[in-house]
C-alpha cells in the first residue's frame, strides 16, 4: 500500500480531506471526471441515483483501493457519486499523469489491474447476494466487509460508524429490520457495540445458515 502511495505522490497526486465523514461528497453524479482517486484512509461509498431519485449503493471502499478510474476509458462525466462515510483522506491523480504512471511502472500497472478485477468480482458477488440472500445475511456480509477497514487485524475488527438508516439503504431493507438483526447479532456474540462496532469472525456462521 505504501509503495503505491509513494508512486502516486511522485506522479503529482494531491490530497483531499473529508474530515467530517458521514456523507461528505467527494464527487457527485454528472460532474466532470478528470482524476483517478485512491483511498489513503477512511471509508468511501460509491452510489448511483436514478432520474426518479432512487439511490443504489454500488460499493464500499477502504484504504488501498482506487475509484473514479472510468475517466481512463474516456468517460467524461461521473456516472455515480462518491461519499466519505467516515473521516477520510483521498489522493487525486489527474488522468494524464495516471496513464503515464501505469505505462512507466509495471508494479503500479499490476496493482491497478488487480484492483479492477477484485472489485468487479465483488460487485458480482453483491448482485448475487442482493437477489438470492435474505436481508439478515446481506447485513452480516456487509458488516464483515466493513470491519476489514481497521488497520490492525485482530480477532475482533472495528467497523466504521455508519447509521442504521444507511446500513438499511445499503442492503435494501428498513431501519427497524436492521435494528432487529443487530440486536440478534449482539445477543449471539457476533458483534459488540461498545467503543465502536466490533465485528467477530464468528458472524460468518450467519452466511451459512
N, C-alpha and C positions, 0 to 999 in steps of 0.2 A: 504493500500500500504506500509506504513512504517513498519508494523509488518512483512510483507513478506520480506522486505529488511533486517530487523534485523535478521530474521531466516536464510536467505541466507548467510549473513555475519558470523553468528555463525557457519555455515557449511563450512566456509573457502572460501567464494566467493572472487574472485579477481576482480579488476576493469580495464576495458578497455575504453580508451577515443578515441573519433573521433572528435577532436577539429575543424577540417575544415568543416566536413559535406559535403553535395553536391557531394556524390559519393565515400566517404571513405569506403573501403571494410572492413567488419567485418569478414566475411569468404567467400570463393569462392566455386563454384560448383566443386565437385570432391575431395576436400581436406578432411582429416580425421575429423570425427565428434566425439569429446571427451567431449564436455561440453554442458550443457544447459545454455541458456543466458536469461537475464532479462533486459528490458529497464528501466533504472532508470530515465534518462532524454533524450529528443530528439525524433527523428522520424526515424524509420528503415523501409526500403523496402526489401521485400523478392521477389526474381525473379528466373526464370529458363531460361536456354538457350538451344536451340536445337542444333543438330550436324551441322546444316546449318548456325548457328549464330543468328537465330531469338530469341528475348528475349520476355518473357511474365512476367508481374508483377503479383505475386500471392497474396500479402497482403501488407498493410501498418500498422505498429505497432507504438504505442505510449507508454508513461510511464505506468508501471504496467503490461506490457504484456511479456510473455515468447516466446522464439523461439529457434530453434535448438534442440527441445526435441525428435526428431526422434532417437537420439542416445540411448535413454532409451529403445527403442524397438529393439535394436541390429543393427541399421543402422550405418555401419562403415564409410561411405562416405557421404558428404553433397550432397543432391540431387538438391540443388539450391544455390543461393548466397544471402547474407545479406549485405545491403549497408546502411550507415548512410546518410540520406537526409538532416539533419541539425546537428549542433554540438551535440554530444550525449555521454551519459555515460552508459556503459553496465556492468552488473555484470555477471561474469562467474563462474559456479559451475560445478565441474567435475561430470561425470556420476555416479560414485560410491557414492560420497557424496550426490548427489541429490536423489538417490534411498534411501539412509539411512534416509535423512531428511523427505521424504514423508512417510516412514514407521513409523518414530518416532512421527511426528507431524500431527495430524488429520486436524488441521486448514490449514496447508500447502497443504495437500492432497486435501482438499475440494477446496481450491483456485486454485490449478493447474488443477483439473478436470473441474472446471467451465470455466477456460481459454480455455482449449482444446475444450469444447463443443461450447462456444461462437464463437471461431474462425472458427470452422467447419461450423456453421450456416452462418457466414459472408461470407465465401468462396462460399457457395452455393448461397447466395444472389447475390454475384458478378457475378457468372456464368449466372444466370437468367438475371441480369442487362445487361451483355455484349451481350447476344443473342437476347433480346427482346426490349431493350430500345434504344432510339436514342443517338447519341454521346453527344448531349446537356444535356440530362437527366443524362447520365453517368458522365459528368463533374460536374453537380450540386451535385450529390450524393457523388462524391469524395471530393469536397470542403467541404461539410458538415461534412464528416468523418474526414478530415484533421484538421478542425477547433477545434475539441474536444481535441487536444493535449495541448491546453493552460490550465494552472493550474487554473486560476481564471475564474469561469464560470459567464459570463456577457451576456447581450443581444446580443452583437456582439463579436464573438470569432476571434482570430487571427490564421490563417493557417500558417504552415511552409513556408519559402521562397523556392519554387520549380519552376524551369523554365517552360515556356510554352511548350518547347520541351519535357520535362519529363512528364508533365501532358498529353500531346498528346500520348506518349508511353503508359502511364498507362491506358488510356481509349480506345486505339486502333483507333486513328484518326490522323489528321495532325496538325502541329503547327498553320498554318493560321486559321483553323477552331476553335481551342481553343481560339485564339486571338479574333475572331468574337464573340464567346459566352461570353467571359469575358467582352468585351465592352458592350454587351447586358445586362448582369447581372448588370454591373455598372450603366448603364442608368436607370435600373429599381429599383435601390437602394438595390439590393440583396447583393452586395459586395462593399467594399470601399478600393481602393488600395492607401492608404496613411499611412505611418508609419507602414507598414506591411499589409498584405491582411486580411481585416476584413470581416468576413462572417456572415451575419444576418440569423436568423432562417427563415425569410420570403422566403429564397431561396428554402425552401421545397415546395413552391407552384409550382415550375417548375416540380417537380416529379409527380404532379397530373394533369398536363395539358393534 
